Amino acid sequence: MATKKISEKIEELKSGVDWFYSDDFELDKASSKYKELTVLAKDIEKDLAELKNEIKVIDEDFSK
């Protein structure tokens, strides 16, 4: 799994989304920020899929 915990990544994503609604928002930075957050969201999705697979394997082991 990645170096950051999933919960940390989700918090980072939330913070990034909040930036769009904050007084710190700058139109010039919006496109790059959006791209950055899209990559982060895909990374979170990948981590969650891996976690789901791990849980399935553990569940299969215990249901035998």
URCORHU-V202333 format. One record per backbone hydrogen bond with DSSP energy under -0.5 kcal/mol. NH is the residue of the N-H (numbers start at 0). CO is the residue of the C=O. If there is no record, write none. Layout:
BEGIN
nh=NH co=CO
nh=NH co=CO
END
This chain:
BEGIN
nh=8 co=4
nh=9 co=5
nh=10 co=6
nh=11 co=7
nh=12 co=8
nh=13 co=9
nh=14 co=10
nh=15 co=11
nh=16 co=12
nh=17 co=13
nh=18 co=14
nh=19 co=15
nh=19 co=16
nh=20 co=16
nh=20 co=17
nh=21 co=18
nh=24 co=21
nh=28 co=25
nh=29 co=25
nh=29 co=26
nh=30 co=26
nh=32 co=28
nh=33 co=29
nh=34 co=30
nh=35 co=31
nh=36 co=32
nh=37 co=33
nh=38 co=34
nh=39 co=35
nh=40 co=36
nh=41 co=37
nh=42 co=38
nh=43 co=39
nh=44 co=40
nh=45 co=41
nh=46 co=42
nh=47 co=43
nh=48 co=44
nh=49 co=45
nh=50 co=46
nh=51 co=47
nh=52 co=48
nh=53 co=49
nh=54 co=50
nh=55 co=51
nh=56 co=52
nh=57 co=53
nh=58 co=54
nh=59 co=55
nh=60 co=56
nh=61 co=57
nh=62 co=58
nh=63 co=60
END
